[in-house]
Amino acid sequence: MTCNYLPNIGKGRTKVSSFFYVLTFSLLIVAFACIPAVADPIVQITQCGTVISQPGHYILANDLNCGGPVAPTSGPVNPALVTPWQQMQNPFSGSGGQAPTPNPASAPFGILITADHVDLALDGHTISGNFNAFTVGIAVSFFASSGNSHVHITGPGTVTQWFVGVLLVGDSFSSVAEVTADTNGAGFLDISGSKNAFDGNTATNNAFFTMFAGGITLLGATDDSVRNNTISSNVFGIVVEGGTGNDVRFNTVTNNFGVGIGIAATDNSIFHNTAQNTVGGPDLSDLNANCDSNTWKHNTFGTADQPCIQ
């Protein structure tokens, strides 16, 4: 058999060269494609007052004690001291919906995130404060007005003894998952955020600073998702004040004071939650006449303040 593309045949040299060139180039492409991408380094956080100002992957390498020895928890709040949640006043109303701005030099936070595209893993550690007013365990955009996006905080891990355990201000497309907020003024607070998610968190005993206290509070937030959280023994369980399009479902909210799940906003969905044993108020509450455009369905509860709540 005669092979017309063998190298010793003049007419086939161009074909041979082209064939081997294409073959070699293809093999190089495959070889480079098989080289694994170099992962971004994981940055360890070891000190209180750490500011994350660059995108990347971060991990809490040890407990952060940001306020001296941890005091014992005070236990559940006396329900006799609880103002009905309908009379709750927004403590940030005079600041344009933004959190107060203390002196940054005093580092009123455990960790402050000011960058987009940040992944923070707590890796089972605790961030403890000192009960001072306007301090935050983990703050996203605490001093910024525009907010950050794609910030993801994951547990397991605990924030305790802060004015606010985890605070998001004006942030979007961000999430807090599997974090425990215990014995803070407020557990998880989103101010004016959009499309954020609180998933699988635990909030207990958040009560001691102000009547603006609860497990998870959305203040002027839109299109947030609050799912699969366990909320117990707080002044308020889950509160949505202002904002629209928020989705609250599959949460277990028990033994809180004032209200289990309270909605003071419109066009929100509240589905498949369990809210029971609330002291000093209803398990489920909607401050709008006939629930307005809020949708309540398939919830398990003991008491509610309107028949439109189901």
KOLKEMI-753917 format. One record per residue (C-alpha): residue number from 1; x, y, z. Coordinates in Angstrom, 3 decimals. Each point is the difference from the previous one (the first is absolute). Example, Ala and Ser with C-alpha at 12.3 -4.5 7.8 and 13.67 -1.06 7.14 Angstrom:
// KOLKEMI-753917
<k: 1	xx: 12.300	yy: -4.500	zz: 7.800>
<k: 2	xx: 1.370	yy: 3.440	zz: -0.660>
END
This chain:
// KOLKEMI-753917
<k: 1	xx: 0.000	yy: 0.000	zz: 0.000>
<k: 2	xx: 1.328	yy: 3.417	zz: -0.932>
<k: 3	xx: -0.347	yy: 2.801	zz: 2.567>
<k: 4	xx: -0.010	yy: 3.310	zz: -1.792>
<k: 5	xx: 0.520	yy: 1.985	zz: 3.213>
<k: 6	xx: 3.341	yy: -1.571	zz: 0.998>
<k: 7	xx: 2.799	yy: 2.541	zz: 0.601>
<k: 8	xx: 2.186	yy: -1.328	zz: -2.846>
<k: 9	xx: -2.602	yy: 0.878	zz: -2.583>
<k: 10	xx: 0.413	yy: 3.605	zz: -1.039>
<k: 11	xx: -3.622	yy: 0.718	zz: -0.718>
<k: 12	xx: -1.065	yy: -1.163	zz: 3.460>
<k: 13	xx: 2.408	yy: 2.042	zz: 2.074>
<k: 14	xx: -2.389	yy: 2.899	zz: 0.335>
<k: 15	xx: -2.773	yy: -2.347	zz: 1.013>
<k: 16	xx: 2.247	yy: -1.752	zz: 2.493>
<k: 17	xx: 1.210	yy: 3.238	zz: 1.516>
<k: 18	xx: -3.544	yy: 1.344	zz: 0.285>
<k: 19	xx: -1.244	yy: -3.236	zz: 1.511>
<k: 20	xx: 2.700	yy: -0.168	zz: 2.659>
<k: 21	xx: -0.334	yy: 3.718	zz: 0.713>
<k: 22	xx: -3.710	yy: -0.338	zz: 0.632>
<k: 23	xx: 0.539	yy: -3.168	zz: 2.053>
<k: 24	xx: 2.728	yy: 1.599	zz: 2.114>
<k: 25	xx: -2.013	yy: 3.176	zz: 0.555>
<k: 26	xx: -3.060	yy: -2.024	zz: 1.035>
<k: 27	xx: 2.032	yy: -2.039	zz: 2.465>
<k: 28	xx: 1.416	yy: 3.190	zz: 1.529>
<k: 29	xx: -3.486	yy: 1.393	zz: 0.470>
<k: 30	xx: -1.092	yy: -3.203	zz: 1.722>
<k: 31	xx: 3.113	yy: 0.007	zz: 2.194>
<k: 32	xx: -0.524	yy: 3.565	zz: 1.147>
<k: 33	xx: -3.698	yy: -0.624	zz: 0.584>
<k: 34	xx: 0.883	yy: -2.870	zz: 2.321>
<k: 35	xx: 2.199	yy: 2.147	zz: 2.222>
<k: 36	xx: -2.094	yy: 0.819	zz: 3.111>
<k: 37	xx: -0.616	yy: 3.674	zz: 0.736>
<k: 38	xx: 1.900	yy: 1.381	zz: 2.962>
<k: 39	xx: -2.484	yy: 0.630	zz: 2.806>
<k: 40	xx: -0.059	yy: 3.320	zz: 1.784>
<k: 41	xx: 1.869	yy: -0.216	zz: 3.312>
<k: 42	xx: -2.124	yy: -0.152	zz: 3.154>
<k: 43	xx: 0.768	yy: 2.887	zz: 2.340>
<k: 44	xx: -0.124	yy: -0.740	zz: 3.729>
<k: 45	xx: -1.606	yy: 2.485	zz: 2.383>
<k: 46	xx: 1.468	yy: 0.014	zz: 3.493>
<k: 47	xx: -0.731	yy: 3.432	zz: 1.546>
<k: 48	xx: -2.953	yy: 2.124	zz: 1.063>
<k: 49	xx: -0.653	yy: 3.070	zz: -2.104>
<k: 50	xx: 1.115	yy: -1.676	zz: -3.236>
<k: 51	xx: -1.122	yy: 1.884	zz: -3.111>
<k: 52	xx: -0.470	yy: -2.078	zz: -3.164>
<k: 53	xx: 0.461	yy: 2.483	zz: -2.833>
<k: 54	xx: 0.929	yy: -2.356	zz: -2.841>
<k: 55	xx: -1.982	yy: -2.766	zz: -1.720>
<k: 56	xx: 1.013	yy: -3.533	zz: 0.906>
<k: 57	xx: -0.429	yy: -2.995	zz: 2.258>
<k: 58	xx: 0.435	yy: 0.538	zz: 3.736>
<k: 59	xx: -0.169	yy: -2.326	zz: 2.985>
<k: 60	xx: -0.212	yy: 0.731	zz: 3.718>
<k: 61	xx: 3.035	yy: -1.781	zz: 1.421>
<k: 62	xx: -0.834	yy: 0.360	zz: 3.710>
<k: 63	xx: -2.561	yy: 1.420	zz: 2.408>
<k: 64	xx: -0.076	yy: 3.797	zz: 0.183>
<k: 65	xx: -0.540	yy: 1.406	zz: 3.490>
<k: 66	xx: -0.584	yy: 3.660	zz: -0.750>
<k: 67	xx: -1.206	yy: 1.111	zz: 3.417>
<k: 68	xx: 1.806	yy: -1.792	zz: 2.770>
<k: 69	xx: -1.274	yy: -3.117	zz: 1.784>
<k: 70	xx: -3.328	yy: -1.237	zz: -1.249>
<k: 71	xx: -2.754	yy: 0.626	zz: 2.522>
<k: 72	xx: -2.637	yy: -2.651	zz: 0.624>
<k: 73	xx: -3.191	yy: 0.372	zz: -1.981>
<k: 74	xx: -2.828	yy: 1.761	zz: 1.748>
<k: 75	xx: -2.665	yy: -2.432	zz: -1.129>
<k: 76	xx: -3.420	yy: 0.823	zz: -1.440>
<k: 77	xx: -1.351	yy: 3.517	zz: 0.288>
<k: 78	xx: -2.716	yy: 0.815	zz: 2.502>
<k: 79	xx: -3.107	yy: 0.296	zz: -2.184>
<k: 80	xx: -1.410	yy: 2.670	zz: 2.326>
<k: 81	xx: 2.692	yy: 2.356	zz: -1.297>
<k: 82	xx: -0.885	yy: -0.524	zz: -3.634>
<k: 83	xx: -1.863	yy: 2.721	zz: -1.858>
<k: 84	xx: -2.481	yy: -1.434	zz: -2.535>
<k: 85	xx: 1.805	yy: -0.319	zz: -3.300>
<k: 86	xx: -2.551	yy: 2.201	zz: -1.746>
<k: 87	xx: 1.415	yy: 2.959	zz: 1.947>
<k: 88	xx: 3.572	yy: -0.745	zz: -1.013>
<k: 89	xx: 1.839	yy: 3.109	zz: -1.178>
<k: 90	xx: 2.740	yy: -0.102	zz: -2.615>
<k: 91	xx: 3.143	yy: 1.157	zz: 1.829>
<k: 92	xx: 1.688	yy: 0.832	zz: -3.322>
<k: 93	xx: -2.845	yy: 2.141	zz: -1.342>
<k: 94	xx: 1.957	yy: 3.218	zz: 0.476>
<k: 95	xx: 2.978	yy: -1.245	zz: -1.988>
<k: 96	xx: -1.577	yy: -0.607	zz: -3.384>
<k: 97	xx: -0.379	yy: -3.733	zz: 0.487>
<k: 98	xx: 3.702	yy: -0.502	zz: 0.668>
<k: 99	xx: 1.637	yy: -1.426	zz: 3.065>
<k: 100	xx: 1.601	yy: 2.510	zz: 2.376>
<k: 101	xx: 3.596	yy: 0.878	zz: -0.740>
<k: 102	xx: 2.235	yy: -0.146	zz: 3.058>
<k: 103	xx: 3.671	yy: 0.879	zz: -0.108>
<k: 104	xx: 1.703	yy: -2.679	zz: -2.159>
<k: 105	xx: 3.165	yy: 0.380	zz: 2.056>
<k: 106	xx: -1.746	yy: -1.656	zz: 2.921>
<k: 107	xx: -0.583	yy: -3.139	zz: -2.118>
<k: 108	xx: -3.591	yy: -0.608	zz: 1.097>
<k: 109	xx: -0.126	yy: -3.312	zz: -1.808>
<k: 110	xx: 1.526	yy: -3.437	zz: -0.012>
<k: 111	xx: 0.337	yy: -0.178	zz: -3.796>
<k: 112	xx: -0.903	yy: 2.723	zz: -2.507>
<k: 113	xx: -0.475	yy: -0.856	zz: -3.687>
<k: 114	xx: 0.237	yy: 2.867	zz: -2.505>
<k: 115	xx: 0.652	yy: -1.917	zz: -3.246>
<k: 116	xx: -2.121	yy: -1.877	zz: -2.512>
<k: 117	xx: 0.435	yy: -3.721	zz: -0.698>
<k: 118	xx: 1.101	yy: -1.062	zz: 3.476>
<k: 119	xx: -0.438	yy: -3.490	zz: 1.451>
<k: 120	xx: 0.450	yy: -0.150	zz: 3.772>
<k: 121	xx: -0.039	yy: -3.376	zz: 1.805>
<k: 122	xx: -0.258	yy: 0.099	zz: 3.796>
<k: 123	xx: 1.295	yy: -3.565	zz: 0.254>
<k: 124	xx: -1.687	yy: -0.737	zz: 3.333>
<k: 125	xx: 1.395	yy: 3.008	zz: 1.871>
<k: 126	xx: -1.619	yy: 2.687	zz: 2.188>
<k: 127	xx: 0.176	yy: 3.782	zz: -0.333>
<k: 128	xx: -0.876	yy: 1.566	zz: 3.368>
<k: 129	xx: -0.468	yy: 3.679	zz: 0.872>
<k: 130	xx: -0.465	yy: 2.098	zz: 3.100>
<k: 131	xx: -3.688	yy: 1.026	zz: -0.103>
<k: 132	xx: 0.815	yy: 3.606	zz: -0.997>
<k: 133	xx: -2.545	yy: 1.908	zz: -2.062>
<k: 134	xx: 0.492	yy: 0.194	zz: -3.772>
<k: 135	xx: 2.467	yy: -2.861	zz: -0.162>
<k: 136	xx: -0.334	yy: -2.770	zz: -2.563>
<k: 137	xx: 1.430	yy: -3.507	zz: -0.110>
<k: 138	xx: 0.176	yy: -0.209	zz: -3.806>
<k: 139	xx: -0.850	yy: 3.133	zz: -1.969>
<k: 140	xx: -0.346	yy: 0.298	zz: -3.755>
<k: 141	xx: 0.160	yy: 3.607	zz: -1.248>
<k: 142	xx: -0.222	yy: 1.378	zz: 3.542>
<k: 143	xx: 1.558	yy: 3.339	zz: -0.979>
<k: 144	xx: -1.025	yy: -0.038	zz: -3.662>
<k: 145	xx: -3.176	yy: 1.418	zz: -1.470>
<k: 146	xx: -0.174	yy: -1.919	zz: -3.272>
<k: 147	xx: 0.404	yy: -3.542	zz: 1.323>
<k: 148	xx: 1.897	yy: -2.978	zz: -1.335>
<k: 149	xx: -1.057	yy: -3.048	zz: -2.004>
<k: 150	xx: 0.727	yy: -3.717	zz: -0.114>
<k: 151	xx: 1.191	yy: -0.237	zz: 3.598>
<k: 152	xx: -0.577	yy: -3.453	zz: 1.482>
<k: 153	xx: 0.431	yy: -0.766	zz: 3.706>
<k: 154	xx: -0.198	yy: -3.660	zz: 0.957>
<k: 155	xx: 0.152	yy: -1.938	zz: 3.245>
<k: 156	xx: 0.016	yy: -1.852	zz: 2.109>
<k: 157	xx: 1.004	yy: 2.817	zz: 2.310>
<k: 158	xx: -1.417	yy: 2.301	zz: 2.689>
<k: 159	xx: -0.266	yy: 3.755	zz: 0.515>
<k: 160	xx: -0.873	yy: 1.038	zz: 3.540>
<k: 161	xx: -0.272	yy: 3.079	zz: 2.239>
<k: 162	xx: -0.198	yy: 2.660	zz: -2.728>
<k: 163	xx: -2.522	yy: 2.748	zz: -0.626>
<k: 164	xx: -0.645	yy: -1.843	zz: -3.280>
<k: 165	xx: 1.370	yy: -3.454	zz: -0.687>
<k: 166	xx: 0.129	yy: 0.185	zz: -3.822>
<k: 167	xx: -0.837	yy: 3.244	zz: -1.816>
<k: 168	xx: -0.511	yy: 0.607	zz: -3.724>
<k: 169	xx: -0.477	yy: 3.601	zz: -1.141>
<k: 170	xx: -1.106	yy: 0.614	zz: -3.571>
<k: 171	xx: 1.505	yy: -3.267	zz: -1.196>
<k: 172	xx: -1.257	yy: -2.241	zz: -2.805>
<k: 173	xx: 0.311	yy: -3.590	zz: -1.208>
<k: 174	xx: 1.617	yy: -0.946	zz: 3.314>
<k: 175	xx: -0.708	yy: -2.733	zz: 2.523>
<k: 176	xx: 0.410	yy: -1.120	zz: 3.597>
<k: 177	xx: -0.302	yy: -3.743	zz: 0.557>
<k: 178	xx: 0.327	yy: -2.343	zz: 2.995>
<k: 179	xx: 1.119	yy: 2.751	zz: 2.397>
<k: 180	xx: -1.152	yy: 0.225	zz: 3.632>
<k: 181	xx: -0.796	yy: 3.412	zz: 1.491>
<k: 182	xx: -0.394	yy: -0.348	zz: 3.760>
<k: 183	xx: -0.498	yy: 2.702	zz: 2.647>
<k: 184	xx: 0.281	yy: 3.109	zz: -2.153>
<k: 185	xx: -2.212	yy: 3.060	zz: -0.256>
<k: 186	xx: -1.184	yy: -1.267	zz: -3.384>
<k: 187	xx: 1.097	yy: -3.250	zz: -1.592>
<k: 188	xx: -0.039	yy: 0.622	zz: -3.767>
<k: 189	xx: -0.898	yy: 3.391	zz: -1.455>
<k: 190	xx: -0.315	yy: 1.051	zz: -3.643>
<k: 191	xx: -0.469	yy: 3.717	zz: -0.622>
<k: 192	xx: -1.078	yy: 0.993	zz: -3.523>
<k: 193	xx: 1.471	yy: -3.135	zz: -1.569>
<k: 194	xx: -1.170	yy: -1.775	zz: -3.117>
<k: 195	xx: -0.084	yy: -3.654	zz: -1.012>
<k: 196	xx: 1.880	yy: -1.204	zz: 3.069>
<k: 197	xx: -0.512	yy: -3.388	zz: 1.652>
<k: 198	xx: -0.055	yy: -1.136	zz: 3.628>
<k: 199	xx: -0.026	yy: -3.789	zz: -0.102>
<k: 200	xx: 0.372	yy: -2.588	zz: 2.749>
<k: 201	xx: 1.027	yy: 2.429	zz: 2.745>
<k: 202	xx: -0.774	yy: -0.164	zz: 3.725>
<k: 203	xx: -0.965	yy: 3.047	zz: 2.078>
<k: 204	xx: -0.482	yy: -0.264	zz: 3.769>
<k: 205	xx: -0.221	yy: 2.444	zz: 2.934>
<k: 206	xx: 0.432	yy: 3.128	zz: -2.134>
<k: 207	xx: -1.609	yy: 2.658	zz: 2.117>
<k: 208	xx: 2.077	yy: 1.965	zz: 2.414>
<k: 209	xx: 0.633	yy: 3.448	zz: -1.534>
<k: 210	xx: -3.158	yy: 1.440	zz: -1.464>
<k: 211	xx: -3.527	yy: -0.787	zz: -1.018>
<k: 212	xx: 1.384	yy: -0.141	zz: -3.517>
<k: 213	xx: 1.080	yy: -3.537	zz: 0.690>
<k: 214	xx: -0.705	yy: -3.290	zz: -1.601>
<k: 215	xx: 1.268	yy: -3.136	zz: -1.615>
<k: 216	xx: -0.124	yy: 1.214	zz: -3.621>
<k: 217	xx: -1.109	yy: 3.514	zz: -0.958>
<k: 218	xx: -0.412	yy: 1.363	zz: -3.523>
<k: 219	xx: -0.225	yy: 3.789	zz: -0.002>
<k: 220	xx: -0.859	yy: 1.416	zz: -3.410>
<k: 221	xx: 1.369	yy: -3.107	zz: -1.730>
<k: 222	xx: -1.377	yy: -1.255	zz: -3.314>
<k: 223	xx: -0.097	yy: -3.479	zz: -1.522>
<k: 224	xx: 1.854	yy: -1.587	zz: 2.912>
<k: 225	xx: -0.323	yy: -3.700	zz: 0.812>
<k: 226	xx: -0.334	yy: -1.133	zz: 3.633>
<k: 227	xx: -0.137	yy: -3.797	zz: 0.057>
<k: 228	xx: 0.662	yy: -2.984	zz: 2.253>
<k: 229	xx: 1.015	yy: 2.085	zz: 3.013>
<k: 230	xx: -0.562	yy: -0.907	zz: 3.663>
<k: 231	xx: -1.057	yy: 3.014	zz: 2.076>
<k: 232	xx: -0.696	yy: -0.305	zz: 3.727>
<k: 233	xx: -0.012	yy: 2.025	zz: 3.239>
<k: 234	xx: 0.497	yy: 3.385	zz: -1.662>
<k: 235	xx: -1.989	yy: 3.183	zz: 0.599>
<k: 236	xx: -1.365	yy: -0.364	zz: -3.542>
<k: 237	xx: 0.331	yy: -3.021	zz: -2.224>
<k: 238	xx: 0.038	yy: 1.105	zz: -3.659>
<k: 239	xx: -1.031	yy: 3.555	zz: -0.873>
<k: 240	xx: -0.408	yy: 1.551	zz: -3.457>
<k: 241	xx: -0.447	yy: 3.772	zz: 0.152>
<k: 242	xx: -0.251	yy: 1.825	zz: -3.329>
<k: 243	xx: 1.224	yy: -1.440	zz: -3.276>
<k: 244	xx: -1.796	yy: -2.378	zz: -2.352>
<k: 245	xx: 0.381	yy: -3.401	zz: -1.628>
<k: 246	xx: 1.597	yy: -1.737	zz: 2.969>
<k: 247	xx: -0.467	yy: -3.757	zz: 0.358>
<k: 248	xx: -0.261	yy: -1.459	zz: 3.504>
<k: 249	xx: -0.488	yy: -3.770	zz: 0.132>
<k: 250	xx: 0.926	yy: -3.275	zz: 1.701>
<k: 251	xx: 1.102	yy: 1.793	zz: 3.189>
<k: 252	xx: -0.561	yy: -1.276	zz: 3.541>
<k: 253	xx: -0.835	yy: 2.915	zz: 2.294>
<k: 254	xx: -0.795	yy: -0.913	zz: 3.605>
<k: 255	xx: -0.040	yy: 1.464	zz: 3.522>
<k: 256	xx: 0.648	yy: 3.581	zz: -1.071>
<k: 257	xx: -1.490	yy: 3.154	zz: 1.532>
<k: 258	xx: -2.141	yy: 2.673	zz: -1.616>
<k: 259	xx: -0.485	yy: -1.782	zz: -3.316>
<k: 260	xx: 1.090	yy: -3.206	zz: -1.693>
<k: 261	xx: -0.077	yy: 1.191	zz: -3.621>
<k: 262	xx: -1.105	yy: 3.600	zz: -0.527>
<k: 263	xx: -0.505	yy: 1.757	zz: -3.333>
<k: 264	xx: -0.222	yy: 3.797	zz: -0.228>
<k: 265	xx: 0.468	yy: 0.115	zz: -3.772>
<k: 266	xx: -1.855	yy: -1.017	zz: -3.163>
<k: 267	xx: 0.335	yy: -2.533	zz: -2.816>
<k: 268	xx: 1.873	yy: -2.634	zz: 2.000>
<k: 269	xx: -0.440	yy: -3.797	zz: 0.114>
<k: 270	xx: -0.159	yy: -1.890	zz: 3.282>
<k: 271	xx: -0.337	yy: -3.753	zz: -0.609>
<k: 272	xx: 0.499	yy: -3.270	zz: 1.910>
<k: 273	xx: 1.336	yy: 1.514	zz: 3.243>
<k: 274	xx: -0.534	yy: -1.342	zz: 3.501>
<k: 275	xx: -0.578	yy: 2.762	zz: 2.559>
<k: 276	xx: -1.149	yy: -0.953	zz: 3.482>
<k: 277	xx: 0.087	yy: 0.869	zz: 3.713>
<k: 278	xx: 0.519	yy: 3.744	zz: -0.456>
<k: 279	xx: -0.318	yy: 1.957	zz: 3.250>
<k: 280	xx: -1.548	yy: 3.480	zz: 0.088>
<k: 281	xx: -1.221	yy: -0.026	zz: -3.587>
<k: 282	xx: -1.170	yy: -2.146	zz: -2.909>
<k: 283	xx: 1.969	yy: -2.735	zz: -1.658>
<k: 284	xx: -0.747	yy: 1.591	zz: -3.389>
<k: 285	xx: -0.849	yy: 3.639	zz: -0.594>
<k: 286	xx: -0.712	yy: 2.246	zz: -2.989>
<k: 287	xx: -0.413	yy: 3.724	zz: 0.637>
<k: 288	xx: -1.767	yy: 0.588	zz: -3.318>
<k: 289	xx: -3.778	yy: -0.047	zz: -0.237>
<k: 290	xx: -1.054	yy: -3.410	zz: -1.324>
<k: 291	xx: 3.718	yy: -0.758	zz: -0.522>
<k: 292	xx: 0.008	yy: 2.322	zz: -3.061>
<k: 293	xx: 2.142	yy: -1.708	zz: -2.696>
<k: 294	xx: 1.843	yy: -2.300	zz: 2.386>
<k: 295	xx: -0.633	yy: -3.705	zz: -0.508>
<k: 296	xx: -0.159	yy: -2.334	zz: 3.005>
<k: 297	xx: -0.406	yy: -3.697	zz: -0.778>
<k: 298	xx: 0.580	yy: -3.411	zz: 1.601>
<k: 299	xx: 1.421	yy: 1.361	zz: 3.259>
<k: 300	xx: -0.274	yy: -1.881	zz: 3.297>
<k: 301	xx: -0.791	yy: 2.308	zz: 2.926>
<k: 302	xx: -1.985	yy: 0.455	zz: 3.166>
<k: 303	xx: -1.117	yy: 3.622	zz: -0.250>
<k: 304	xx: -0.307	yy: 2.643	zz: -2.708>
<k: 305	xx: -1.419	yy: 3.504	zz: -0.005>
<k: 306	xx: -1.918	yy: -0.226	zz: -3.301>
<k: 307	xx: -2.099	yy: -2.681	zz: -1.744>
<k: 308	xx: 1.913	yy: 0.612	zz: -3.240>
<k: 309	xx: 2.990	yy: -1.726	zz: 1.601>
<k: 310	xx: -0.044	yy: -3.695	zz: -0.807>
END
